[in-house]
């Protein structure tokens, strides 16, 4: 559980999500997310209120890390301690962004006609992402570093900005592209950490990987729900939305087993791969 650093009150779930997204202090952001989760799941909050503040265009961020274009962020060699610290720092930055991505989908789309369980699912994701950030930051501190010590990039939030007006596009790009990529790359990172004797970091990645399957499943569930509502075929609509809203490329190899367990079958993504392997 995050250490409490300030009293927090919420007029609604959307208000609490906006507070957390707007918060510049990472630990406080995690605390607000934890407190909001408790209030929402004990049904002490309404979904929205006339007093809710507007959803910010960008999340609050500390002065450090410096944000660079992705191409300027150095590659990491996991065979040395500095490389492992750099990897963990990058993961911490991803998890901090992931808190905001989960909360932004709640705040930005709170007026959509969606079941309460939609918002339950994304609050569960936000809670997990806050847990992940604190776990990775704790591991960085144990290795003599901390979040903010190295540069990072802003590509993840760009995906949120690009899909800010379209819930189906947001679901396609964030959980079903960005989170699903974690299912592809995390197992090899876990093994590399074990190979160099860093069992503690591997254990943190184990937790993240298990939770990521659930997160992708939340995205897949609600993407299919909206496809059913609008009488659209999920795989073809997914491909259309990705081509229109995602700036990067999908790269094989894919963890087809983990993806399928989350409800994301190869018919969704294989044809989009830059190395279209079957």
C-alpha positions in Angstrom: 0.0 0.0 0.0 1.4 3.5 -0.8 2.4 5.6 2.1 -0.2 8.3 2.7 1.1 11.8 2.2 -2.0 14.0 2.2 -5.7 13.9 3.0 -7.7 13.3 -0.2 -11.4 13.7 -0.8 -13.3 13.0 -4.0 -16.6 14.4 -5.3 -16.9 11.4 -7.7 -14.9 8.7 -9.4 -14.1 11.1 -12.3 -13.0 13.8 -9.9 -10.6 11.3 -8.2 -9.2 10.1 -11.5 -8.6 13.7 -12.6 -6.8 14.5 -9.2 -4.5 11.5 -9.7 -3.8 12.2 -13.3 -3.0 15.8 -12.5 -0.7 15.0 -9.6 3.0 15.6 -10.3 4.4 13.6 -7.4 4.6 9.9 -8.4 4.2 8.6 -4.8 1.2 10.9 -4.2 -0.3 9.8 -7.5 0.0 6.2 -6.3 -1.6 7.1 -3.0 -4.5 8.9 -4.6 -5.1 5.9 -6.9 -5.1 3.6 -3.9 -7.5 5.8 -1.9 -9.8 6.2 -5.0 -9.9 2.4 -5.5 -11.0 1.9 -1.9 -13.7 4.6 -2.2 -15.0 3.3 -5.5 -15.1 -0.4 -4.7 -16.9 0.2 -1.4 -19.4 2.2 -3.4 -18.9 5.5 -1.6 -18.7 7.5 -4.8 -20.9 8.3 -7.8 -19.4 8.0 -11.2 -19.5 11.7 -11.9 -20.6 15.0 -10.4 -21.4 18.5 -11.7 -18.4 19.7 -9.6 -15.9 17.6 -11.4 -12.9 19.5 -12.9 -12.0 19.1 -16.6 -9.8 16.3 -17.7 -6.2 17.5 -18.2 -4.6 17.2 -21.6 -1.3 16.0 -20.0 -0.7 14.2 -16.7 1.2 15.8 -13.9 4.9 14.9 -13.9 7.9 15.5 -11.6 10.8 17.7 -12.9 12.8 14.5 -13.5 13.2 12.4 -15.6 14.0 14.5 -18.6 11.8 13.5 -21.5 13.5 12.8 -24.8 12.3 11.6 -28.2 12.3 7.7 -28.2 15.1 7.5 -30.6 17.4 9.3 -28.2 16.9 7.0 -25.3 19.9 4.7 -25.1 19.6 0.9 -25.5 20.2 -1.2 -22.4 22.8 -4.0 -21.8 21.4 -6.2 -19.0 24.8 -7.9 -18.5 25.9 -5.0 -16.2 24.2 -3.3 -13.2 23.9 0.0 -15.0 22.0 -1.7 -17.8 19.6 -3.4 -15.4 19.0 -0.1 -13.6 18.3 1.5 -17.0 15.8 -1.2 -17.8 14.0 -0.9 -14.5 13.9 2.9 -14.9 12.2 2.5 -18.2 9.7 0.1 -16.8 9.0 2.4 -13.9 8.3 5.2 -16.4 6.0 2.8 -18.3 4.1 1.9 -15.1 3.7 5.6 -14.1 2.2 6.3 -17.5 0.0 3.3 -17.2 -1.5 4.6 -14.0 -2.5 7.8 -15.9 -3.7 5.8 -19.0 -6.1 3.7 -16.9 -7.4 6.7 -15.0 -7.7 8.9 -18.1 -10.0 6.3 -19.7 -12.2 6.6 -16.7 -12.2 10.4 -16.5 -12.4 11.1 -20.2 -15.1 8.6 -21.0 -17.2 8.8 -17.8 -20.1 10.2 -19.8 -20.2 7.2 -22.2 -23.1 4.8 -21.7 -21.1 2.0 -20.3 -21.9 -0.5 -17.5 -20.5 0.1 -14.1 -18.3 -2.9 -14.5 -16.4 -1.1 -17.2 -15.2 1.5 -14.6 -14.6 -1.3 -12.1 -12.3 -3.0 -14.6 -10.2 0.2 -15.3 -10.0 1.0 -11.6 -8.6 -2.5 -11.0 -6.0 -1.8 -13.8 -5.1 1.6 -12.2 -4.6 0.0 -8.8 -2.3 -2.7 -10.3 -0.3 -0.1 -12.2 0.2 1.9 -9.0 1.4 -1.2 -7.3 3.8 -2.0 -10.2 5.3 1.5 -10.2 6.0 1.3 -6.4 7.5 -2.2 -6.8 9.8 -1.2 -9.6 10.8 2.1 -7.9 11.6 0.1 -4.7 13.8 -2.2 -6.7 15.6 0.8 -8.3 16.2 2.2 -4.8 17.5 -1.1 -3.6 20.1 -0.9 -6.4 21.2 2.6 -5.4 19.1 4.5 -8.0 15.7 6.1 -8.2 13.0 7.1 -10.7 14.1 10.3 -12.4 17.8 9.6 -12.4 17.8 8.7 -16.1 16.0 10.2 -19.2 12.7 8.7 -20.5 10.4 9.3 -23.4 6.8 10.4 -23.8 5.5 8.1 -26.5 3.0 6.3 -24.3 1.1 9.5 -23.4 1.1 10.5 -27.1 -1.1 7.4 -27.7 -3.6 8.6 -25.1 -3.7 12.1 -26.7 -4.2 10.7 -30.2 -7.3 8.7 -29.0 -8.8 11.2 -26.6 -12.0 11.5 -28.6 -12.7 7.9 -29.4 -13.2 5.2 -26.8 -12.9 2.3 -29.3 -9.7 3.7 -30.7 -8.4 4.1 -27.1 -9.2 0.5 -26.3 -7.6 -0.7 -29.6 -4.3 1.3 -29.1 -3.6 1.3 -25.4 -4.5 -2.1 -23.9 -4.6 -4.1 -27.2 -1.4 -2.7 -28.7 0.8 -1.1 -25.9 -0.1 -3.4 -23.0 -0.1 -6.5 -25.3 3.4 -5.6 -26.3 4.4 -6.2 -22.7 3.2 -9.8 -23.0 5.6 -10.3 -25.8 8.8 -8.8 -24.3 8.5 -9.4 -20.6 9.2 -13.2 -20.5 12.6 -12.7 -22.1 13.4 -9.9 -19.7 12.4 -12.1 -16.8 14.8 -14.8 -18.0 17.6 -12.4 -18.7 17.3 -11.1 -15.1 17.5 -14.6 -13.8 20.4 -15.5 -16.0 22.5 -12.6 -14.5 21.4 -13.5 -10.9 18.9 -10.7 -10.3 16.1 -12.9 -8.9 14.6 -9.9 -7.1 14.0 -7.9 -10.3 12.8 -11.1 -12.1 10.2 -11.6 -9.3 8.9 -8.0 -9.8 8.6 -8.7 -13.6 6.7 -11.9 -12.8 4.0 -9.9 -11.0 3.8 -7.3 -13.8 3.5 -10.0 -16.4 0.6 -11.8 -14.6 -1.3 -8.6 -14.1 -0.7 -7.5 -17.7 -2.7 -10.5 -19.0 -5.6 -9.3 -16.9 -5.2 -5.7 -18.2 -5.2 -6.8 -21.9 -8.3 -8.9 -21.1 -10.1 -5.9 -19.8 -9.4 -4.0 -23.0 -10.4 -7.0 -25.2 -13.6 -7.5 -23.2 -14.8 -3.9 -23.7 -13.6 -3.6 -27.2 -15.7 -6.7 -28.1 -18.6 -5.3 -26.1 -18.6 -2.1 -28.2 -18.2 -4.0 -31.4 -21.3 -6.0 -30.5 -23.2 -2.8 -29.6 -22.4 -1.3 -33.0 -22.6 -4.6 -35.0 -19.0 -4.5 -36.1 -16.6 -7.4 -36.7 -13.9 -7.0 -33.9 -10.7 -8.0 -35.8 -11.3 -5.9 -38.9 -12.4 -2.9 -36.9 -9.3 -3.2 -34.6 -7.1 -3.2 -37.7 -8.8 -0.2 -39.1 -8.5 1.8 -35.8 -4.9 0.8 -35.4 -3.9 1.9 -38.9 -5.7 5.3 -38.3 -4.5 6.0 -34.7 -1.2 4.2 -34.0 2.1 5.7 -35.2 4.4 2.8 -34.6 4.7 -0.7 -36.0 3.7 -4.1 -34.6 6.8 -6.3 -34.4 7.0 -10.1 -34.1 7.6 -12.3 -32.3 4.3 -12.3 -30.5 3.4 -14.2 -27.3 0.4 -15.8 -29.0 -0.4 -18.0 -25.9 -0.5 -15.1 -23.4 -2.3 -12.8 -25.9 -5.0 -15.5 -26.6 -5.5 -16.1 -22.8 -6.4 -12.4 -22.7 -8.8 -12.7 -25.5 -6.6 -11.2 -28.2 -6.3 -13.8 -31.0 -3.8 -13.7 -33.9 -6.6 -12.7 -36.3 -6.5 -9.2 -34.7 -2.8 -8.4 -35.0 -0.9 -10.7 -37.4 -1.8 -8.8 -40.6 -0.5 -5.6 -39.0 2.9 -6.9 -38.2 5.9 -5.4 -40.0 7.3 -9.0 -40.3 3.9 -10.7 -40.9 4.8 -14.2 -39.8 2.3 -17.1 -39.6 
